[in-house]
Amino acid sequence: MVLGKHIKVIGLGILLSLSAFVPQTMAQDNCKLHKREVKEVTKLFGETTEIISAFTEKGSNSALEYLHPGDCLYRITEQEEIKGFLLSTSAKGRYDYFDYSVIFSKEKIILKVIVTVYRSTHGAAICQKNWLGQFAGYKGGAMELGSDIDAVSGGTISAKSIVKDIQRCHLLITSLETE
């Protein structure tokens, strides 16, 4: 009986120790560029651009307000001059989260949206280039599914989610202070 208590205490100690290290490890691994992101940035900005992890330290407090856990922000540069931004994030579909990226110009206008990982069995129609192309040129403001953005059959929940989240992404990018 005494041995059982000690095993429980040791087990709890190990569990607490692991929980202290796991989030740090996950956060470091979480911000790896996807092949599709690199390919699209290269198409838009050219072979000589670099994608550099950006930290929101120069952002105002309002930038931090729009930052979600798991967001990965990058500066797209060429010879140390900012050419644009890449925000890799996720949104909730009906049952699962899906990963997507938004590529912005240096003027903070959306150039392209790509879905990098779609995990659900329903709603994959939002991954189509033509549907995602509707976001190109977005400069902020209200955006509604069904009026500003075409609805998509079988992907209503994912479509609503990405439309709402892209507005948040734009607010995050526009609240950043850039040199």
PyRosetta script that sets phi, psi and omega in degrees:
from pyrosetta import init, pose_from_sequence

init()
pose = pose_from_sequence("MVLGKHIKVIGLGILLSLSAFVPQTMAQDNCKLHKREVKEVTKLFGETTEIISAFTEKGSNSALEYLHPGDCLYRITEQEEIKGFLLSTSAKGRYDYFDYSVIFSKEKIILKVIVTVYRSTHGAAICQKNWLGQFAGYKGGAMELGSDIDAVSGGTISAKSIVKDIQRCHLLITSLETE")
pose.set_psi(1, -44.5)
pose.set_omega(1, 178.1)
pose.set_phi(2, -65.5)
pose.set_psi(2, -40.4)
pose.set_omega(2, 179.1)
pose.set_phi(3, -61.1)
pose.set_psi(3, -39.2)
pose.set_omega(3, 178.7)
pose.set_phi(4, -61.5)
pose.set_psi(4, -39.5)
pose.set_omega(4, 177.9)
pose.set_phi(5, -64.7)
pose.set_psi(5, -42.0)
pose.set_omega(5, -179.9)
pose.set_phi(6, -65.0)
pose.set_psi(6, -39.6)
pose.set_omega(6, 178.8)
pose.set_phi(7, -64.1)
pose.set_psi(7, -41.9)
pose.set_omega(7, 178.2)
pose.set_phi(8, -63.1)
pose.set_psi(8, -42.1)
pose.set_omega(8, -179.8)
pose.set_phi(9, -65.5)
pose.set_psi(9, -44.0)
pose.set_omega(9, 178.9)
pose.set_phi(10, -63.7)
pose.set_psi(10, -44.5)
pose.set_omega(10, 179.0)
pose.set_phi(11, -60.3)
pose.set_psi(11, -42.2)
pose.set_omega(11, 178.1)
pose.set_phi(12, -64.5)
pose.set_psi(12, -39.9)
pose.set_omega(12, 177.6)
pose.set_phi(13, -62.5)
pose.set_psi(13, -43.5)
pose.set_omega(13, 178.7)
pose.set_phi(14, -64.2)
pose.set_psi(14, -43.8)
pose.set_omega(14, -179.8)
pose.set_phi(15, -61.1)
pose.set_psi(15, -44.0)
pose.set_omega(15, 178.7)
pose.set_phi(16, -65.9)
pose.set_psi(16, -38.1)
pose.set_omega(16, 178.0)
pose.set_phi(17, -63.5)
pose.set_psi(17, -45.1)
pose.set_omega(17, 179.6)
pose.set_phi(18, -64.3)
pose.set_psi(18, -39.2)
pose.set_omega(18, -178.6)
pose.set_phi(19, -66.1)
pose.set_psi(19, -22.8)
pose.set_omega(19, 177.2)
pose.set_phi(20, -74.2)
pose.set_psi(20, -31.0)
pose.set_omega(20, -176.9)
pose.set_phi(21, -93.5)
pose.set_psi(21, -31.9)
pose.set_omega(21, -174.4)
pose.set_phi(22, -61.8)
pose.set_psi(22, -47.9)
pose.set_omega(22, -179.8)
pose.set_phi(23, -60.1)
pose.set_psi(23, -36.7)
pose.set_omega(23, 179.1)
pose.set_phi(24, -64.8)
pose.set_psi(24, -43.6)
pose.set_omega(24, 179.5)
pose.set_phi(25, -64.3)
pose.set_psi(25, -43.6)
pose.set_omega(25, -179.5)
pose.set_phi(26, -64.6)
pose.set_psi(26, -39.7)
pose.set_omega(26, -179.0)
pose.set_phi(27, -64.6)
pose.set_psi(27, -36.7)
pose.set_omega(27, 179.5)
pose.set_phi(28, -69.3)
pose.set_psi(28, -42.1)
pose.set_omega(28, -178.9)
pose.set_phi(29, -76.0)
pose.set_psi(29, -21.5)
pose.set_omega(29, -174.5)
pose.set_phi(30, -65.7)
pose.set_psi(30, -30.0)
pose.set_omega(30, -175.2)
pose.set_phi(31, -100.9)
pose.set_psi(31, 60.1)
pose.set_omega(31, 173.2)
pose.set_phi(32, -106.5)
pose.set_psi(32, 136.5)
pose.set_omega(32, 179.6)
pose.set_phi(33, -68.2)
pose.set_psi(33, 137.3)
pose.set_omega(33, 175.2)
pose.set_phi(34, -83.9)
pose.set_psi(34, 148.2)
pose.set_omega(34, 179.1)
pose.set_phi(35, -53.4)
pose.set_psi(35, -40.7)
pose.set_omega(35, -178.6)
pose.set_phi(36, -65.1)
pose.set_psi(36, -35.1)
pose.set_omega(36, 178.7)
pose.set_phi(37, -64.1)
pose.set_psi(37, -46.9)
pose.set_omega(37, 179.8)
pose.set_phi(38, -61.5)
pose.set_psi(38, -44.2)
pose.set_omega(38, -179.4)
pose.set_phi(39, -60.4)
pose.set_psi(39, -45.5)
pose.set_omega(39, -177.9)
pose.set_phi(40, -69.8)
pose.set_psi(40, -39.1)
pose.set_omega(40, 177.6)
pose.set_phi(41, -63.6)
pose.set_psi(41, -42.2)
pose.set_omega(41, 179.1)
pose.set_phi(42, -62.7)
pose.set_psi(42, -40.7)
pose.set_omega(42, 177.2)
pose.set_phi(43, -61.6)
pose.set_psi(43, -42.9)
pose.set_omega(43, -175.6)
pose.set_phi(44, -78.7)
pose.set_psi(44, -37.5)
pose.set_omega(44, -171.4)
pose.set_phi(45, -114.8)
pose.set_psi(45, -10.7)
pose.set_omega(45, 178.7)
pose.set_phi(46, 101.3)
pose.set_psi(46, 166.3)
pose.set_omega(46, -175.3)
pose.set_phi(47, -67.8)
pose.set_psi(47, -25.5)
pose.set_omega(47, -172.6)
pose.set_phi(48, -88.8)
pose.set_psi(48, 2.8)
pose.set_omega(48, -179.8)
pose.set_phi(49, -80.5)
pose.set_psi(49, 154.4)
pose.set_omega(49, 175.9)
pose.set_phi(50, -117.7)
pose.set_psi(50, 146.1)
pose.set_omega(50, 175.7)
pose.set_phi(51, -110.3)
pose.set_psi(51, 113.4)
pose.set_omega(51, -173.3)
pose.set_phi(52, -117.4)
pose.set_psi(52, 130.5)
pose.set_omega(52, 177.3)
pose.set_phi(53, -57.2)
pose.set_psi(53, 132.3)
pose.set_omega(53, -178.3)
pose.set_phi(54, -111.9)
pose.set_psi(54, 144.9)
pose.set_omega(54, 177.7)
pose.set_phi(55, -111.7)
pose.set_psi(55, 141.9)
pose.set_omega(55, -174.0)
pose.set_phi(56, -83.3)
pose.set_psi(56, 21.8)
pose.set_omega(56, -179.3)
pose.set_phi(57, -61.8)
pose.set_psi(57, -30.6)
pose.set_omega(57, -179.8)
pose.set_phi(58, -85.2)
pose.set_psi(58, -5.9)
pose.set_omega(58, 179.9)
pose.set_phi(59, -77.0)
pose.set_psi(59, 156.9)
pose.set_omega(59, 176.0)
pose.set_phi(60, -73.9)
pose.set_psi(60, 172.7)
pose.set_omega(60, 177.0)
pose.set_phi(61, -60.1)
pose.set_psi(61, -28.7)
pose.set_omega(61, 179.4)
pose.set_phi(62, -68.0)
pose.set_psi(62, -27.7)
pose.set_omega(62, 176.9)
pose.set_phi(63, -63.8)
pose.set_psi(63, -42.6)
pose.set_omega(63, 179.7)
pose.set_phi(64, -65.6)
pose.set_psi(64, -27.6)
pose.set_omega(64, 178.3)
pose.set_phi(65, -63.1)
pose.set_psi(65, -33.9)
pose.set_omega(65, -177.3)
pose.set_phi(66, -92.5)
pose.set_psi(66, -8.0)
pose.set_omega(66, -178.0)
pose.set_phi(67, -76.8)
pose.set_psi(67, 127.3)
pose.set_omega(67, 177.5)
pose.set_phi(68, -104.2)
pose.set_psi(68, 152.9)
pose.set_omega(68, 174.6)
pose.set_phi(69, -58.1)
pose.set_psi(69, 136.3)
pose.set_omega(69, -179.6)
pose.set_phi(70, 92.6)
pose.set_psi(70, -10.4)
pose.set_omega(70, 176.5)
pose.set_phi(71, -67.8)
pose.set_psi(71, 135.4)
pose.set_omega(71, 176.5)
pose.set_phi(72, -122.7)
pose.set_psi(72, 118.3)
pose.set_omega(72, -175.6)
pose.set_phi(73, -108.8)
pose.set_psi(73, 134.3)
pose.set_omega(73, -179.0)
pose.set_phi(74, -131.0)
pose.set_psi(74, 148.3)
pose.set_omega(74, 169.5)
pose.set_phi(75, -98.4)
pose.set_psi(75, 138.4)
pose.set_omega(75, 175.0)
pose.set_phi(76, -103.8)
pose.set_psi(76, 117.6)
pose.set_omega(76, -174.2)
pose.set_phi(77, -127.1)
pose.set_psi(77, 159.5)
pose.set_omega(77, 171.6)
pose.set_phi(78, -140.6)
pose.set_psi(78, 118.6)
pose.set_omega(78, -175.8)
pose.set_phi(79, 50.3)
pose.set_psi(79, 47.9)
pose.set_omega(79, 176.9)
pose.set_phi(80, 67.0)
pose.set_psi(80, 6.8)
pose.set_omega(80, 175.8)
pose.set_phi(81, -98.6)
pose.set_psi(81, 130.9)
pose.set_omega(81, 180.0)
pose.set_phi(82, -69.3)
pose.set_psi(82, 126.0)
pose.set_omega(82, 177.7)
pose.set_phi(83, -106.2)
pose.set_psi(83, -24.2)
pose.set_omega(83, -178.1)
pose.set_phi(84, 178.0)
pose.set_psi(84, -169.0)
pose.set_omega(84, -177.8)
pose.set_phi(85, -139.2)
pose.set_psi(85, 152.7)
pose.set_omega(85, 175.6)
pose.set_phi(86, -129.8)
pose.set_psi(86, 126.4)
pose.set_omega(86, 175.7)
pose.set_phi(87, -119.0)
pose.set_psi(87, 117.3)
pose.set_omega(87, 177.3)
pose.set_phi(88, -102.1)
pose.set_psi(88, 125.3)
pose.set_omega(88, -174.2)
pose.set_phi(89, -149.0)
pose.set_psi(89, -169.2)
pose.set_omega(89, 177.2)
pose.set_phi(90, -143.2)
pose.set_psi(90, 160.1)
pose.set_omega(90, 177.7)
pose.set_phi(91, -141.0)
pose.set_psi(91, 162.6)
pose.set_omega(91, -175.0)
pose.set_phi(92, -95.7)
pose.set_psi(92, 125.5)
pose.set_omega(92, 171.0)
pose.set_phi(93, -86.8)
pose.set_psi(93, -155.4)
pose.set_omega(93, -179.2)
pose.set_phi(94, -63.8)
pose.set_psi(94, -48.8)
pose.set_omega(94, -178.7)
pose.set_phi(95, -119.8)
pose.set_psi(95, -30.2)
pose.set_omega(95, -172.2)
pose.set_phi(96, -122.3)
pose.set_psi(96, 157.8)
pose.set_omega(96, 172.1)
pose.set_phi(97, -82.0)
pose.set_psi(97, 150.9)
pose.set_omega(97, 172.8)
pose.set_phi(98, -126.7)
pose.set_psi(98, 149.7)
pose.set_omega(98, -178.5)
pose.set_phi(99, -99.1)
pose.set_psi(99, 140.0)
pose.set_omega(99, 176.9)
pose.set_phi(100, -150.1)
pose.set_psi(100, 165.2)
pose.set_omega(100, -178.9)
pose.set_phi(101, -132.4)
pose.set_psi(101, 146.7)
pose.set_omega(101, 177.6)
pose.set_phi(102, -120.8)
pose.set_psi(102, 127.0)
pose.set_omega(102, 178.7)
pose.set_phi(103, -106.1)
pose.set_psi(103, 125.6)
pose.set_omega(103, -177.4)
pose.set_phi(104, -112.3)
pose.set_psi(104, 151.1)
pose.set_omega(104, 171.1)
pose.set_phi(105, -77.1)
pose.set_psi(105, 172.8)
pose.set_omega(105, 177.0)
pose.set_phi(106, -66.6)
pose.set_psi(106, -21.1)
pose.set_omega(106, 176.1)
pose.set_phi(107, -82.3)
pose.set_psi(107, 0.9)
pose.set_omega(107, 177.0)
pose.set_phi(108, 69.5)
pose.set_psi(108, 36.4)
pose.set_omega(108, 174.3)
pose.set_phi(109, -104.7)
pose.set_psi(109, 138.2)
pose.set_omega(109, -179.2)
pose.set_phi(110, -68.6)
pose.set_psi(110, 126.2)
pose.set_omega(110, 175.8)
pose.set_phi(111, -97.0)
pose.set_psi(111, -38.5)
pose.set_omega(111, -175.2)
pose.set_phi(112, -159.8)
pose.set_psi(112, 146.9)
pose.set_omega(112, 172.4)
pose.set_phi(113, -124.3)
pose.set_psi(113, 131.6)
pose.set_omega(113, 177.5)
pose.set_phi(114, -131.3)
pose.set_psi(114, 140.9)
pose.set_omega(114, 173.1)
pose.set_phi(115, -93.8)
pose.set_psi(115, 120.5)
pose.set_omega(115, -176.7)
pose.set_phi(116, -92.3)
pose.set_psi(116, -36.7)
pose.set_omega(116, 178.8)
pose.set_phi(117, -141.5)
pose.set_psi(117, 120.3)
pose.set_omega(117, 176.0)
pose.set_phi(118, -117.3)
pose.set_psi(118, 115.6)
pose.set_omega(118, -170.5)
pose.set_phi(119, -95.2)
pose.set_psi(119, -20.1)
pose.set_omega(119, -173.4)
pose.set_phi(120, -82.1)
pose.set_psi(120, 160.3)
pose.set_omega(120, 177.4)
pose.set_phi(121, -86.9)
pose.set_psi(121, -13.4)
pose.set_omega(121, 179.3)
pose.set_phi(122, -120.7)
pose.set_psi(122, 149.6)
pose.set_omega(122, 173.0)
pose.set_phi(123, 89.3)
pose.set_psi(123, 8.7)
pose.set_omega(123, -177.4)
pose.set_phi(124, -65.8)
pose.set_psi(124, -7.2)
pose.set_omega(124, 178.3)
pose.set_phi(125, -62.2)
pose.set_psi(125, -21.0)
pose.set_omega(125, 178.6)
pose.set_phi(126, -71.8)
pose.set_psi(126, -10.1)
pose.set_omega(126, 179.6)
pose.set_phi(127, -82.8)
pose.set_psi(127, -9.7)
pose.set_omega(127, -176.8)
pose.set_phi(128, -68.4)
pose.set_psi(128, 136.9)
pose.set_omega(128, -178.1)
pose.set_phi(129, -57.1)
pose.set_psi(129, -41.9)
pose.set_omega(129, -178.4)
pose.set_phi(130, -63.2)
pose.set_psi(130, -41.9)
pose.set_omega(130, -179.7)
pose.set_phi(131, -68.5)
pose.set_psi(131, -45.0)
pose.set_omega(131, 179.6)
pose.set_phi(132, -66.1)
pose.set_psi(132, -26.8)
pose.set_omega(132, 179.5)
pose.set_phi(133, -62.0)
pose.set_psi(133, -18.3)
pose.set_omega(133, 179.2)
pose.set_phi(134, -64.6)
pose.set_psi(134, -21.1)
pose.set_omega(134, -178.4)
pose.set_phi(135, -83.0)
pose.set_psi(135, -17.4)
pose.set_omega(135, -179.9)
pose.set_phi(136, -60.3)
pose.set_psi(136, 132.2)
pose.set_omega(136, -179.9)
pose.set_phi(137, 92.7)
pose.set_psi(137, -4.4)
pose.set_omega(137, 180.0)
pose.set_phi(138, -64.1)
pose.set_psi(138, 127.8)
pose.set_omega(138, -176.6)
pose.set_phi(139, -116.4)
pose.set_psi(139, 9.0)
pose.set_omega(139, -179.3)
pose.set_phi(140, 111.6)
pose.set_psi(140, 171.4)
pose.set_omega(140, 179.8)
pose.set_phi(141, 100.7)
pose.set_psi(141, -175.1)
pose.set_omega(141, -177.9)
pose.set_phi(142, -68.5)
pose.set_psi(142, 144.1)
pose.set_omega(142, 178.5)
pose.set_phi(143, -148.7)
pose.set_psi(143, 123.1)
pose.set_omega(143, -176.7)
pose.set_phi(144, -120.3)
pose.set_psi(144, 136.9)
pose.set_omega(144, 174.5)
pose.set_phi(145, -71.1)
pose.set_psi(145, 130.4)
pose.set_omega(145, 179.8)
pose.set_phi(146, 102.3)
pose.set_psi(146, -25.0)
pose.set_omega(146, 177.0)
pose.set_phi(147, -117.9)
pose.set_psi(147, -55.2)
pose.set_omega(147, 178.8)
pose.set_phi(148, -85.1)
pose.set_psi(148, -34.5)
pose.set_omega(148, -179.7)
pose.set_phi(149, -121.5)
pose.set_psi(149, 129.6)
pose.set_omega(149, 179.5)
pose.set_phi(150, -61.2)
pose.set_psi(150, 138.8)
pose.set_omega(150, 174.9)
pose.set_phi(151, -70.6)
pose.set_psi(151, 160.6)
pose.set_omega(151, -179.3)
pose.set_phi(152, -129.1)
pose.set_psi(152, 130.3)
pose.set_omega(152, -177.9)
pose.set_phi(153, -68.5)
pose.set_psi(153, 130.0)
pose.set_omega(153, 177.2)
pose.set_phi(154, 82.6)
pose.set_psi(154, -1.0)
pose.set_omega(154, -178.8)
pose.set_phi(155, -134.4)
pose.set_psi(155, 33.5)
pose.set_omega(155, -174.5)
pose.set_phi(156, -59.8)
pose.set_psi(156, -44.8)
pose.set_omega(156, -176.9)
pose.set_phi(157, -67.8)
pose.set_psi(157, -45.2)
pose.set_omega(157, 178.1)
pose.set_phi(158, -64.1)
pose.set_psi(158, -40.2)
pose.set_omega(158, -179.7)
pose.set_phi(159, -64.7)
pose.set_psi(159, -45.4)
pose.set_omega(159, 177.2)
pose.set_phi(160, -60.0)
pose.set_psi(160, -41.9)
pose.set_omega(160, -178.0)
pose.set_phi(161, -63.8)
pose.set_psi(161, -46.1)
pose.set_omega(161, -177.4)
pose.set_phi(162, -70.8)
pose.set_psi(162, -35.7)
pose.set_omega(162, 177.9)
pose.set_phi(163, -62.1)
pose.set_psi(163, -47.1)
pose.set_omega(163, 179.5)
pose.set_phi(164, -64.9)
pose.set_psi(164, -42.5)
pose.set_omega(164, -176.0)
pose.set_phi(165, -72.2)
pose.set_psi(165, -31.8)
pose.set_omega(165, 177.3)
pose.set_phi(166, -65.0)
pose.set_psi(166, -33.5)
pose.set_omega(166, 174.9)
pose.set_phi(167, -63.9)
pose.set_psi(167, -40.5)
pose.set_omega(167, 176.5)
pose.set_phi(168, -64.1)
pose.set_psi(168, -43.1)
pose.set_omega(168, 179.0)
pose.set_phi(169, -59.3)
pose.set_psi(169, -42.7)
pose.set_omega(169, 179.6)
pose.set_phi(170, -64.8)
pose.set_psi(170, -40.7)
pose.set_omega(170, 177.3)
pose.set_phi(171, -63.3)
pose.set_psi(171, -38.6)
pose.set_omega(171, 177.7)
pose.set_phi(172, -62.4)
pose.set_psi(172, -50.0)
pose.set_omega(172, -178.0)
pose.set_phi(173, -64.1)
pose.set_psi(173, -43.6)
pose.set_omega(173, -177.9)
pose.set_phi(174, -70.8)
pose.set_psi(174, -20.3)
pose.set_omega(174, 178.5)
pose.set_phi(175, -86.0)
pose.set_psi(175, -5.2)
pose.set_omega(175, 176.8)
pose.set_phi(176, -77.2)
pose.set_psi(176, 140.9)
pose.set_omega(176, 173.5)
pose.set_phi(177, -91.4)
pose.set_psi(177, 128.3)
pose.set_omega(177, 178.7)
pose.set_phi(178, -119.6)
pose.set_psi(178, 154.0)
pose.set_omega(178, -177.9)
pose.set_phi(179, -73.1)
pose.dump_pdb("model.pdb")
